[in-house]
Amino acid sequence: MSERRHDLYLLTPGPLTVSDEVKREMLADRSPNAALHAGLTRKILDYMLDLSNGHGTHAAVPIQGSATYGIEAALHTLLPKSARLLIIKNGFYGLRLFEVADGIGKDTVVLELPMLPPPTYDDIADALKADPSITHAIVCYVDTGTGVLNPLEPIAAACKAHGVKLMVDAVAAFGGFKLDVKALDIEAVMISPNKCLESVPGVGIVIARKSTLEASAKRSPSVVLDLHAQWAFFEEKGWWRTTPPTHVIAALAKAIDRHKAE
């Protein structure tokens, strides 16, 4: 019998079992405004753009909190007031996307689909034809409530054909499944460290199209979930607008070293 690598194994859709090497990074205290912490943050954000092929067209923006904070921040900031959002719902996290969007007052329409088979080009195209006022769509890439992997290529193709901007909840997929924001013409991707990146929860990261970010100044009704303000401040100053989760950032920086090696 092989030796146990961990004392406890988490078989959950949320936080997962984390290596001792990553945990040890959280034992040191770091100043949030020091060059070391700013460098760790920049390293993480650059690697997110490496994995998504987002350099030049997109920016990675961190937000304190779980990945759901990042999703809400993206919807607050990136959707103009005139937006109408199609939510592709074929699992628990499609329902979560609706709860967030509806809870913050976004104009939404839900495409109810069975868990399987996965959504097709025609499913999405038919929904967009039926409601030409839809401007954006959002889908969960991997639904950890069901284990279903939703195919991004046909969904993205249908959205592009109808002039609709696609947003992707890639919380459970990012770093484990291919996601090319340029090839798929994706507006925004929301990700978390505590799934395929094998780190701890506490920060959400949004990879957003730069042109959309630039146009979103003062759009968010939330101060702490304002992606544009967070991005602009970090670009100007080199550190976070408000107190960051320093230990979480240190852990994620170590985790991406492991991810690169693997």
C-alpha positions in Angstrom: 0.0 0.0 0.0 1.4 3.4 -0.9 2.1 5.9 1.9 -0.6 8.6 2.6 0.3 12.0 1.3 -2.2 13.8 3.5 -3.8 13.3 6.9 -7.1 14.5 5.5 -8.6 14.3 2.0 -11.4 16.7 1.1 -13.8 15.2 -1.4 -15.8 18.4 -1.8 -16.6 20.8 -4.7 -15.1 23.7 -2.7 -11.7 23.9 -1.0 -9.5 21.0 -1.8 -6.5 19.2 -0.2 -3.5 21.5 -0.3 0.1 20.5 -0.3 2.3 21.2 2.8 4.6 23.3 0.5 1.7 25.7 -0.2 0.5 25.7 3.4 4.0 26.7 4.6 3.9 29.9 2.5 1.1 31.1 4.8 3.2 30.9 7.9 5.1 34.1 7.1 3.6 37.6 7.6 4.0 40.0 4.7 3.4 43.7 4.3 0.5 44.3 1.9 2.3 47.4 0.4 5.8 46.0 0.2 7.5 45.2 -3.1 7.6 41.5 -2.2 3.8 41.2 -2.0 3.2 43.4 -5.0 5.6 41.2 -6.9 3.8 38.0 -5.9 0.5 39.5 -7.0 2.0 40.6 -10.4 3.4 37.1 -10.9 0.0 35.5 -10.3 -1.8 37.9 -12.6 0.7 37.4 -15.4 0.4 33.6 -15.1 -3.4 33.8 -15.3 -2.9 35.6 -18.6 -0.4 33.0 -19.7 -2.9 30.2 -19.1 -5.7 32.0 -20.8 -3.7 33.5 -23.8 -4.9 36.9 -22.6 -1.8 39.1 -22.9 -2.4 42.3 -24.8 -6.2 42.0 -25.0 -7.2 41.2 -21.4 -6.2 42.1 -17.8 -6.4 39.9 -14.7 -7.9 41.6 -11.7 -7.9 40.2 -8.1 -10.8 40.7 -5.7 -10.7 39.8 -2.0 -13.2 37.0 -1.1 -14.3 33.7 -2.7 -14.8 33.3 -6.4 -18.4 34.3 -6.1 -17.2 37.8 -5.1 -15.3 37.9 -8.4 -18.4 36.9 -10.3 -20.5 39.6 -8.6 -17.7 42.1 -9.2 -17.6 41.2 -12.9 -21.4 41.5 -13.3 -21.4 44.9 -11.4 -18.5 46.3 -13.4 -18.5 44.9 -16.9 -22.3 44.9 -17.7 -23.6 48.3 -18.8 -27.0 49.4 -17.5 -28.5 48.5 -20.9 -27.2 44.9 -20.8 -29.6 41.9 -21.0 -27.9 38.7 -19.7 -28.6 35.2 -20.9 -27.8 32.7 -18.1 -27.2 29.2 -19.4 -28.5 27.0 -16.6 -28.0 23.2 -16.7 -26.7 22.6 -13.2 -26.3 24.0 -9.7 -23.8 26.7 -10.6 -26.0 27.9 -13.4 -28.5 28.5 -10.7 -25.9 30.3 -8.6 -25.1 32.6 -11.5 -28.8 33.5 -11.7 -29.0 34.1 -8.0 -26.1 36.6 -8.2 -27.2 38.4 -11.3 -30.8 38.6 -10.2 -29.8 39.6 -6.6 -27.9 42.6 -7.9 -30.8 43.7 -10.2 -29.4 42.7 -13.6 -31.8 42.2 -16.5 -31.6 38.4 -17.0 -33.2 35.7 -19.0 -32.6 32.0 -18.2 -32.0 29.3 -20.7 -33.1 26.1 -18.8 -31.4 23.0 -20.2 -31.1 19.4 -18.9 -27.9 18.4 -17.1 -27.1 16.2 -20.1 -26.5 16.3 -23.0 -24.4 19.4 -22.8 -25.5 22.6 -24.5 -25.1 22.7 -28.3 -24.6 25.5 -30.8 -28.3 25.3 -31.8 -29.4 25.5 -28.1 -27.7 28.8 -27.7 -28.4 30.2 -31.2 -32.1 29.4 -30.8 -32.3 31.3 -27.5 -30.5 34.3 -28.9 -32.7 34.4 -32.0 -35.8 34.2 -29.8 -34.6 37.3 -27.8 -32.6 39.8 -29.9 -32.3 42.1 -27.0 -29.8 39.8 -25.3 -26.3 41.5 -25.2 -24.3 39.1 -22.9 -24.3 35.4 -22.0 -22.8 33.6 -19.1 -22.1 29.9 -18.6 -20.4 27.7 -16.0 -17.6 25.8 -17.7 -17.4 22.9 -15.2 -20.3 22.5 -12.8 -18.9 20.8 -9.7 -22.5 20.1 -8.5 -23.0 17.7 -11.4 -19.5 17.1 -12.8 -20.6 18.2 -16.3 -18.1 19.9 -18.6 -19.9 22.4 -20.8 -18.3 22.8 -24.3 -17.2 26.4 -24.7 -16.4 26.3 -28.4 -20.0 25.9 -29.7 -21.3 28.2 -27.1 -18.8 30.9 -27.9 -19.4 30.4 -31.7 -23.1 30.9 -31.3 -22.6 34.0 -29.2 -20.1 35.5 -31.6 -22.4 34.8 -34.6 -25.2 36.8 -32.8 -23.0 39.7 -31.6 -23.4 38.6 -27.9 -20.5 38.9 -25.4 -19.7 35.7 -23.5 -18.7 35.5 -19.9 -17.4 32.3 -18.3 -17.5 31.0 -14.8 -14.3 28.9 -15.0 -13.9 28.5 -11.2 -13.7 24.7 -11.3 -11.9 24.5 -14.7 -9.2 27.1 -14.9 -5.8 25.6 -15.0 -7.1 22.1 -15.6 -8.9 22.6 -19.0 -7.9 24.7 -21.9 -9.4 28.2 -22.1 -8.2 30.6 -24.8 -9.9 34.0 -24.4 -8.6 35.3 -27.8 -9.6 32.2 -29.8 -13.1 32.1 -28.3 -13.5 35.9 -28.1 -14.4 35.8 -24.4 -15.4 39.0 -22.6 -14.5 37.8 -19.1 -13.5 34.7 -17.1 -13.9 34.3 -13.4 -11.5 32.0 -11.6 -10.5 30.8 -8.1 -7.3 29.4 -6.6 -8.9 26.5 -4.7 -9.6 24.1 -7.5 -7.3 23.1 -10.4 -4.6 25.6 -9.2 -4.5 23.6 -5.9 -4.3 26.5 -3.5 -6.5 28.0 -0.8 -9.7 30.1 -1.1 -9.8 33.8 -0.3 -9.3 35.6 -3.6 -11.3 35.7 -6.8 -9.6 36.7 -10.1 -11.4 38.1 -13.1 -9.8 38.0 -16.5 -11.5 40.8 -18.4 -11.2 42.4 -21.8 -9.2 45.6 -21.4 -11.4 47.7 -23.6 -14.4 46.8 -21.5 -12.6 47.5 -18.3 -11.5 50.9 -19.6 -15.1 51.8 -20.4 -16.4 50.7 -17.0 -15.1 53.5 -14.8 -17.5 54.4 -12.0 -20.1 51.9 -13.3 -20.1 49.6 -10.3 -22.5 50.6 -7.5 -20.2 48.7 -5.1 -17.0 50.2 -3.7 -15.3 47.0 -2.8 -16.5 45.0 -5.8 -15.4 47.7 -8.4 -13.2 45.8 -10.8 -12.2 48.9 -12.7 -11.2 50.8 -9.5 -9.1 47.8 -8.4 -7.5 47.4 -11.8 -6.7 51.1 -12.2 -5.3 51.5 -8.7 -3.0 48.4 -9.1 -1.8 49.6 -12.5 -1.0 53.0 -11.1 0.4 52.2 -7.7 1.5 48.6 -7.9 -0.4 47.4 -4.9 -4.0 46.6 -3.8 -6.6 49.4 -3.1 -7.6 47.9 0.2 -6.1 45.3 2.5 -5.4 42.2 0.5 -5.4 38.5 1.8 -1.6 38.4 2.0 -1.3 34.8 3.2 -3.7 33.6 0.4 -1.6 35.4 -2.2 1.6 33.9 -1.0 0.1 30.5 -1.1 -1.2 31.0 -4.6 2.2 32.2 -5.8 3.7 29.0 -4.5 0.9 26.9 -6.0 1.4 28.3 -9.5 5.1 27.3 -9.2 3.9 23.8 -8.7 1.4 24.1 -11.5 4.1 25.2 -13.9 6.2 22.3 -12.9 3.4 19.8 -13.4 
